[in-house]
Amino acid sequence: MESEPLEPMLPPEPRTSAAPPLWVWALVVGLGAVSVYAGYTAMSAKQLYLEGEHIRTDLAQQRDRLKANVADLSRQVEQANRSRDEVENALKQSRANTEAASAQIADLQKQVSDQQQQIAELQKARDAAEANAKNAETHIKAAKDTAEKEVASLKAQLAAAQKKLNQALADLKKEREQVSPVPMPPPTSVPPAAVPPAPR
């Protein structure tokens, strides 16, 4: 197909027409106002959308921070509960140890009291034994003194009896010599009796 020759484009001829009516101008102005209002509304809506997105992002970040804070608080609460349980267990153990120590102290105090009572009784018994020993020593000393005096008296009596006996023998010898001139064997003197030793 052969191409048709291009005709030069000429500007259209101006047309002379009458001025449009007033309602057309009002419609154009109304449409312009509507378009301006629509543009403003669109810009406001976009601004509101951007602000909403920013707020939503901030809320999401705050929600994440709150979740992290809640998780951290939960961990802290759990750790605090564990610490509280450990402290309660330690307090229970401490109370049990305190009760056991109190029981041991009471037992030791009772043992000390019993031992002090036994010591007091032993002290009394020792004092009584010392008093009895002193009394016995006094009695023994008095008995020894009495025995020594009796022994001395017996010795004196024995010496006097021996002297009398010797005198009697001598007198008897003289009488025999006077009665018969026959010599008589000398009389044997009676040995003194053995004196018992003094008790010590």
C-alpha positions as CSV (number, residue, x, y, z in Angstrom):
1,M,0.0,0.0,0.0
2,E,1.3,3.3,-0.9
3,S,1.3,5.9,1.8
4,E,-0.9,8.8,1.3
5,P,0.8,12.1,1.1
6,L,0.8,13.9,4.5
7,E,-1.2,17.0,4.4
8,P,0.2,19.8,6.4
9,M,-1.6,20.4,9.7
10,L,-3.0,23.8,9.7
11,P,-4.4,25.4,12.8
12,P,-8.1,25.3,13.0
13,E,-9.9,28.3,12.0
14,P,-11.1,30.3,14.8
15,R,-14.8,30.0,15.4
16,T,-16.8,32.7,16.6
17,S,-19.3,31.7,19.1
18,A,-21.4,33.4,21.7
19,A,-20.3,33.6,25.4
20,P,-21.3,30.5,27.5
21,P,-24.2,30.9,29.8
22,L,-23.8,31.7,33.5
23,W,-24.6,28.2,34.7
24,V,-21.7,26.8,32.8
25,W,-19.4,29.2,34.6
26,A,-21.0,28.3,37.9
27,L,-20.6,24.6,37.1
28,V,-16.9,25.1,36.2
29,V,-16.4,27.1,39.4
30,G,-18.2,24.4,41.4
31,L,-16.2,21.7,39.8
32,G,-13.0,23.6,40.5
33,A,-14.1,24.1,44.1
34,V,-15.0,20.4,44.3
35,S,-11.6,19.4,42.9
36,V,-9.8,21.7,45.2
37,Y,-11.8,20.3,48.2
38,A,-11.1,16.8,46.9
39,G,-7.4,17.6,46.6
40,Y,-7.4,19.1,50.1
41,T,-9.3,16.2,51.4
42,A,-7.0,13.7,49.7
43,M,-4.0,15.6,51.1
44,S,-5.6,15.6,54.6
45,A,-6.4,11.9,54.3
46,K,-2.9,11.2,53.2
47,Q,-1.5,13.2,56.1
48,L,-3.9,11.5,58.5
49,Y,-2.8,8.1,57.0
50,L,0.9,9.0,57.4
51,E,0.2,10.2,60.9
52,G,-1.8,7.0,61.6
53,E,1.0,4.9,60.3
54,H,3.5,6.8,62.4
55,I,1.2,6.4,65.4
56,R,0.7,2.7,64.6
57,T,4.5,2.3,64.3
58,D,5.0,4.1,67.7
59,L,2.3,2.0,69.2
60,A,3.9,-1.2,67.9
61,Q,7.3,-0.1,69.3
62,Q,5.6,0.8,72.6
63,R,3.8,-2.6,72.5
64,D,7.1,-4.4,71.9
65,R,8.8,-2.4,74.7
66,L,5.8,-3.2,77.0
67,K,6.0,-6.9,76.1
68,A,9.8,-6.8,76.8
69,N,9.1,-5.0,80.1
70,V,6.3,-7.5,81.0
71,A,8.7,-10.4,80.2
72,D,11.4,-8.8,82.2
73,L,9.0,-8.1,85.1
74,S,7.8,-11.7,84.9
75,R,11.4,-12.9,85.1
76,Q,12.0,-10.6,88.0
77,V,8.8,-11.7,89.7
78,E,9.8,-15.4,89.2
79,Q,13.3,-14.7,90.5
80,A,11.8,-12.8,93.5
81,N,9.5,-15.8,94.1
82,R,12.5,-18.2,94.0
83,S,14.4,-15.9,96.3
84,R,11.4,-15.7,98.6
85,D,11.1,-19.5,98.6
86,E,14.9,-19.8,99.3
87,V,14.6,-17.2,102.1
88,E,11.6,-19.1,103.6
89,N,13.4,-22.4,103.4
90,A,16.5,-20.8,105.0
91,L,14.2,-19.3,107.8
92,K,12.6,-22.7,108.3
93,Q,16.0,-24.4,108.5
94,S,17.2,-21.6,110.8
95,R,14.2,-22.1,113.1
96,A,14.7,-25.8,113.1
97,N,18.4,-25.2,114.0
98,T,17.4,-22.7,116.6
99,E,14.9,-25.1,118.2
100,A,17.5,-27.9,118.1
101,A,20.1,-25.6,119.7
102,S,17.5,-24.5,122.3
103,A,16.8,-28.1,123.2
104,Q,20.5,-28.8,123.4
105,I,21.1,-25.8,125.6
106,A,18.2,-26.8,127.9
107,D,19.6,-30.3,128.1
108,L,23.1,-28.9,128.9
109,Q,21.6,-26.6,131.5
110,K,19.8,-29.5,133.1
111,Q,23.0,-31.5,133.1
112,V,24.9,-28.6,134.6
113,S,22.2,-28.1,137.3
114,D,22.4,-31.9,138.1
115,Q,26.2,-31.8,138.2
116,Q,26.1,-28.7,140.5
117,Q,23.6,-30.5,142.7
118,Q,25.9,-33.5,142.8
119,I,28.9,-31.3,143.5
120,A,27.0,-29.7,146.4
121,E,26.1,-33.1,147.8
122,L,29.7,-34.3,147.4
123,Q,30.8,-31.1,149.1
124,K,28.4,-31.7,152.0
125,A,29.6,-35.3,152.2
126,R,33.2,-34.2,152.2
127,D,32.6,-31.7,154.9
128,A,30.7,-34.3,156.9
129,A,33.6,-36.8,156.3
130,E,36.2,-34.1,157.4
131,A,34.1,-33.4,160.5
132,N,33.9,-37.1,161.2
133,A,37.6,-37.5,160.6
134,K,38.3,-34.6,163.0
135,N,36.0,-36.1,165.6
136,A,37.6,-39.5,165.1
137,E,41.1,-37.9,165.4
138,T,40.0,-36.2,168.6
139,H,38.7,-39.4,170.0
140,I,41.8,-41.3,168.9
141,K,44.0,-38.7,170.5
142,A,41.9,-38.7,173.7
143,A,42.0,-42.6,173.7
144,K,45.8,-42.5,173.1
145,D,46.3,-40.0,176.0
146,T,44.1,-42.2,178.2
147,A,45.9,-45.3,177.3
148,E,49.3,-43.7,177.8
149,K,48.2,-42.5,181.2
150,E,46.9,-46.0,182.0
151,V,50.1,-47.6,180.8
152,A,52.1,-45.1,183.0
153,S,49.9,-45.9,186.0
154,L,50.3,-49.6,185.3
155,K,54.1,-49.2,185.0
156,A,54.2,-47.4,188.3
157,Q,52.0,-50.0,190.0
158,L,54.1,-52.8,188.5
159,A,57.3,-51.1,189.7
160,A,55.8,-50.7,193.2
161,A,54.7,-54.3,193.2
162,Q,58.2,-55.4,192.0
163,K,59.7,-53.4,194.8
164,K,57.4,-54.9,197.3
165,L,58.1,-58.4,196.0
166,N,61.8,-57.9,196.2
167,Q,61.4,-56.6,199.7
168,A,59.3,-59.6,200.6
169,L,61.9,-62.0,199.2
170,A,64.6,-60.3,201.0
171,D,62.6,-60.4,204.3
172,L,61.9,-64.1,203.6
173,K,65.5,-64.8,203.1
174,K,66.4,-63.2,206.3
175,E,63.8,-65.2,208.2
176,R,65.1,-68.4,206.7
177,E,68.6,-67.6,207.6
178,Q,67.6,-66.9,211.2
179,V,65.5,-70.1,211.5
180,S,68.0,-72.7,210.1
181,P,71.7,-72.0,209.8
182,V,71.9,-74.4,207.0
183,P,72.8,-72.5,204.0
184,M,70.1,-72.2,201.6
185,P,70.5,-71.5,197.9
186,P,69.7,-67.9,197.1
187,P,66.2,-67.4,196.0
188,T,65.8,-66.6,192.4
189,S,64.2,-63.2,191.9
190,V,61.1,-63.1,189.8
191,P,61.7,-61.2,186.6
192,P,59.6,-58.2,186.1
193,A,56.5,-58.7,184.0
194,A,56.7,-57.5,180.4
195,V,55.1,-54.2,180.0
196,P,52.9,-53.9,177.0
197,P,54.0,-51.2,174.6
198,A,51.9,-48.0,174.6
199,P,49.5,-47.9,171.7
200,R,50.3,-45.4,169.0
